[in-house]
Amino acid sequence: MTSNFVKSQSLKMNVITICTLIFMLSMISLMTFGLGADDMGYLRNWNQTYPLYDYIINNYEMHNSALEIFYLYIFAFFKMFTNNFEIVKFFNTLVTLSVLAYSYYKISSKYYLYMFTYTIMYLFLDFNIDQFRNALAASLSLLSIIYFMENKNKKSLLLMLISILIHNSMIWILIVYFIRNDKIKIISFISIIGLIIYGGLNDILFYFSDLYFHTSHIAEKVYGYLQNDSFQKDASLYSLVFLKSFFIYLFLKYQRIDNDIVRVYFFGLLFYVLLSDWGIFSSRIIRDILILEPILIYWLLNKNKQYILIVLPILLFNLFSKNLLILGRF
């Protein structure tokens, strides 16, 4: 009875701690609006968006935008209550971090606070200051994978589709639904390599997007990524992050740890290497898989999970190299 009471009190304190932490971090996200690389672009779209009832009742048409239409309707929802865009960034961060904490909690109710703290130290500047829409999509994808591991396929697929509607780049994680079968895994691997090796991929994607999918947001966005050179420096910084991730994967294989998260992690590393010339697209992939690492490290420690508090900070050795471009703006 006493043991259960202690556990209950400990869990209560953890919940209070993490809720307080999430709220404080969301406030930081709100107060740092303007520092994020995409903040002004989001603000322009916000200013062109009408309240949701104008689209439903008055049949207003949504403006053309590089943002996904679903996210624009999220703007329209908030526009019914406020004209202050910083509020949107606050709630975006609040939901992102809450979903992330819950995902880690489903893996371990004892160590989820450590996993969450590690991810925040590693990704807060990158995700919640800069790429906050990508952060929301990535956190939903993580929870989707966990539901898939629990065989809750309807919940999993729904969350995954929502994450793709929020940020199209998350479409690559759909591979999780096809890699439990070894034959499909091998076919996928060979197909990806063949696709990358095949010359003229750039022009082929542009041709089809122009000829057949000129109204497709995904096709246009992929082509836009291919033509964007501004993130080449960013991608080279991510090569240091990849090096650490690669060694984590080697240790996973050494311990014969194999499940859906590990498989997604493997394909994320593979995509990053094969698509490294794509600049911003490849850097998004390696960024997406970083939220998986605390779970994998937790599994790697096996019977020595009490050392997680020591191991996680050690693995932050390339924290500042990854965030170098962002830190330069402060």
C-alpha positions in Angstrom: 0.0 0.0 0.0 2.8 2.4 1.0 4.8 1.5 -2.2 1.7 2.3 -4.4 1.2 5.6 -2.6 4.8 6.6 -3.1 4.6 5.7 -6.8 1.3 7.6 -7.2 2.9 10.7 -5.5 6.0 10.4 -7.6 3.9 10.2 -10.8 1.9 13.2 -9.7 5.0 15.2 -9.2 6.4 14.2 -12.6 3.1 15.3 -14.2 3.2 18.6 -12.4 6.8 19.1 -13.3 6.4 18.3 -17.0 3.2 20.4 -17.4 5.0 23.4 -15.8 8.0 22.8 -18.1 5.8 22.6 -21.2 3.9 25.8 -20.3 7.2 27.7 -19.7 8.7 26.5 -23.0 5.5 27.4 -24.8 5.8 30.9 -23.4 9.4 31.1 -24.6 8.2 30.1 -28.1 5.6 32.9 -27.9 8.0 35.6 -26.7 10.7 34.7 -29.3 8.5 35.3 -32.3 10.5 37.0 -35.0 13.7 35.0 -34.3 12.5 31.9 -36.2 13.6 31.6 -39.8 10.1 31.1 -41.1 8.2 33.4 -38.7 7.7 36.2 -41.1 6.5 33.8 -43.8 4.0 32.4 -41.4 2.9 35.9 -40.4 2.3 36.8 -44.1 0.0 33.8 -44.5 -1.7 34.6 -41.2 -2.5 38.1 -42.4 -4.0 36.7 -45.6 -6.2 34.2 -43.7 -9.8 35.0 -42.7 -11.7 33.6 -39.8 -13.0 30.1 -40.3 -16.7 31.1 -40.5 -15.9 33.2 -43.6 -14.9 30.1 -45.5 -17.8 28.1 -44.2 -20.7 30.6 -44.3 -19.5 33.3 -46.8 -17.7 30.8 -49.2 -14.4 32.7 -49.1 -11.6 31.0 -51.1 -8.3 30.1 -49.3 -5.3 32.1 -50.7 -2.5 30.3 -52.5 0.3 29.4 -50.2 3.4 27.2 -49.7 1.8 26.1 -46.4 -0.4 23.0 -46.4 -4.2 23.8 -46.7 -4.9 22.0 -43.5 -2.5 24.2 -41.6 -4.1 27.3 -43.1 -7.5 26.2 -41.8 -5.9 25.9 -38.4 -4.9 29.6 -38.9 -8.6 30.3 -39.8 -9.8 28.5 -36.6 -7.5 30.7 -34.4 -8.4 33.8 -36.4 -12.0 33.5 -35.0 -10.6 34.3 -31.5 -7.5 36.4 -32.0 -5.5 38.6 -34.5 -2.3 37.9 -32.6 -0.2 35.2 -34.5 2.1 34.7 -31.5 -0.8 32.9 -29.8 -0.8 30.3 -32.6 2.9 29.6 -32.1 2.3 29.3 -28.3 -0.4 26.6 -28.9 1.6 24.9 -31.6 4.5 24.5 -29.1 2.1 23.5 -26.3 0.5 20.7 -28.3 3.8 19.5 -29.8 5.5 19.2 -26.4 2.4 17.6 -24.8 2.2 14.9 -27.6 5.9 14.3 -27.3 5.8 13.9 -23.5 2.8 11.5 -23.8 4.6 9.5 -26.5 7.6 9.0 -24.2 5.3 8.3 -21.3 3.8 5.4 -23.3 7.3 3.9 -23.6 8.3 4.4 -20.0 6.3 6.1 -17.2 9.5 6.1 -15.1 12.0 7.6 -17.5 9.9 9.7 -19.9 10.9 12.9 -18.2 14.5 12.2 -19.0 13.7 11.4 -22.6 11.6 14.5 -22.9 14.3 16.8 -21.4 16.9 15.4 -23.7 14.8 16.1 -26.8 14.1 19.6 -25.6 17.8 20.4 -25.1 18.5 19.0 -28.5 15.6 20.2 -30.6 13.8 23.1 -29.0 15.6 25.9 -30.9 15.4 23.9 -34.1 11.8 22.8 -33.8 9.9 25.1 -31.6 11.6 28.4 -32.6 12.3 27.7 -36.3 10.3 24.8 -37.7 7.4 24.7 -35.3 4.9 23.3 -37.9 7.4 20.5 -38.7 7.7 19.9 -35.0 4.0 19.4 -34.5 3.9 17.0 -37.5 6.9 15.0 -36.2 5.5 14.6 -32.7 2.2 13.3 -34.1 4.1 10.9 -36.3 6.0 9.6 -33.3 2.8 8.9 -31.4 1.4 7.3 -34.6 4.3 4.9 -34.7 3.8 4.0 -31.1 0.1 3.3 -31.7 1.2 1.1 -34.7 3.5 -0.9 -32.4 0.5 -1.4 -30.1 -1.5 -2.6 -33.1 -3.9 0.3 -32.8 -3.9 0.8 -36.5 -6.9 3.1 -36.9 -5.5 5.6 -34.4 -2.1 5.3 -35.9 -3.1 5.9 -39.5 -5.4 8.8 -38.5 -2.5 10.6 -36.6 -0.1 9.9 -39.5 -2.5 11.4 -42.1 -3.0 14.5 -39.9 0.8 14.9 -39.5 1.2 14.7 -43.3 -1.6 17.3 -43.8 0.3 19.6 -41.4 3.7 19.1 -43.1 4.0 17.1 -46.3 7.6 16.2 -45.6 6.4 13.6 -43.1 5.1 11.4 -45.9 8.3 9.4 -45.9 7.4 7.9 -42.4 4.5 6.1 -44.1 7.2 3.4 -44.8 6.5 2.1 -41.2 3.3 0.5 -42.5 5.2 -1.6 -45.1 8.4 -2.8 -43.3 7.2 -5.5 -41.0 7.4 -7.9 -43.9 11.0 -8.7 -44.7 10.4 -9.1 -48.5 8.7 -5.6 -48.6 11.6 -4.2 -46.6 14.1 -5.6 -49.1 12.1 -4.4 -52.1 11.8 -1.0 -50.5 15.5 -0.8 -49.9 16.4 -1.8 -53.5 13.8 0.5 -55.0 15.1 3.5 -53.1 18.6 2.9 -54.1 17.6 2.4 -57.7 15.5 5.6 -57.7 18.5 7.6 -56.4 21.0 6.1 -58.7 18.8 6.7 -61.7 20.0 9.9 -63.4 17.9 12.9 -64.0 15.7 12.5 -61.0 15.5 16.2 -60.6 14.2 16.8 -64.1 11.8 13.8 -63.9 10.1 15.1 -60.8 9.8 18.6 -62.3 8.4 17.1 -65.5 5.7 15.1 -63.8 4.8 17.9 -61.4 4.5 20.3 -64.3 2.6 18.0 -66.6 0.4 15.9 -64.4 0.5 17.3 -60.9 0.6 21.0 -61.4 -2.1 21.3 -58.7 -0.4 18.9 -56.3 1.0 20.7 -53.2 3.4 17.8 -52.5 4.9 17.7 -56.0 5.5 21.4 -56.1 7.0 21.3 -52.6 9.4 18.5 -53.5 10.6 20.4 -56.5 11.0 23.5 -54.4 13.2 21.6 -52.0 15.3 20.4 -54.9 15.9 23.9 -56.2 16.7 25.4 -52.7 20.4 25.9 -52.1 20.1 28.0 -49.0 20.1 25.0 -46.7 23.3 23.3 -48.0 25.3 24.6 -45.1 22.6 23.5 -42.7 22.7 20.0 -44.2 26.5 19.8 -43.8 26.1 20.6 -40.1 23.6 17.8 -39.9 26.3 15.3 -41.1 27.7 15.5 -37.5 24.3 14.6 -36.1 24.1 11.7 -38.6 27.5 10.4 -37.4 26.1 10.1 -33.8 22.8 8.6 -35.1 24.7 6.0 -37.2 26.6 4.7 -34.2 23.4 4.5 -32.2 22.0 2.3 -35.0 25.1 0.1 -35.0 24.7 -0.5 -31.2 21.0 -1.3 -31.8 22.0 -4.0 -34.3 24.7 -5.3 -32.0 22.1 -5.9 -29.3 19.7 -7.3 -31.8 17.0 -4.7 -31.0 14.5 -4.7 -33.9 11.1 -3.1 -34.0 9.1 -0.6 -35.9 10.8 2.5 -34.4 14.3 1.0 -35.2 13.2 0.3 -38.8 11.9 3.8 -39.3 15.2 5.1 -37.8 17.1 2.9 -40.2 15.2 4.2 -43.3 15.6 7.8 -42.0 19.4 7.4 -41.9 19.3 5.8 -45.3 17.2 8.5 -46.8 19.4 11.2 -45.3 22.5 9.7 -46.9 21.0 9.0 -50.3 19.2 12.3 -50.5 22.0 14.4 -49.0 22.2 16.5 -52.2 18.6 17.6 -51.7 19.7 20.0 -48.9 16.6 21.1 -47.0 14.7 17.9 -47.7 17.4 15.6 -46.3 17.9 17.9 -43.3 14.2 17.6 -42.5 14.5 13.8 -42.5 17.4 13.6 -40.1 15.7 16.2 -37.9 12.5 14.1 -37.8 14.3 10.9 -36.6 16.0 12.7 -33.7 12.9 12.5 -31.6 13.2 8.7 -31.8 16.7 8.6 -30.3 15.8 8.9 -26.6 13.6 5.8 -26.9 16.3 3.9 -28.7 18.9 4.9 -26.1 16.5 3.9 -23.3 16.3 0.4 -24.9 20.0 0.2 -25.5 20.7 0.6 -21.8 18.7 -2.6 -21.2 19.2 -3.5 -17.5 21.3 -0.4 -16.9 18.5 2.2 -17.4 19.5 4.0 -14.2 22.4 5.4 -16.2 20.1 7.2 -18.6 20.7 10.5 -16.8 24.4 10.2 -17.4 24.3 8.8 -21.0 21.8 11.3 -22.5 23.8 14.5 -21.8 27.0 12.9 -23.1 25.3 12.3 -26.4 24.6 16.1 -26.7 28.2 16.6 -27.9 27.1 18.0 -31.3 24.2 20.1 -29.8 25.8 23.5 -30.7 27.0 22.4 -34.2 23.4 21.5 -35.1 22.0 24.7 -33.7 24.9 26.9 -34.9 22.9 28.8 -37.5 20.0 29.4 -35.1 22.1 30.5 -32.2 23.8 33.0 -34.4 20.5 34.9 -34.6 20.2 35.5 -30.9 
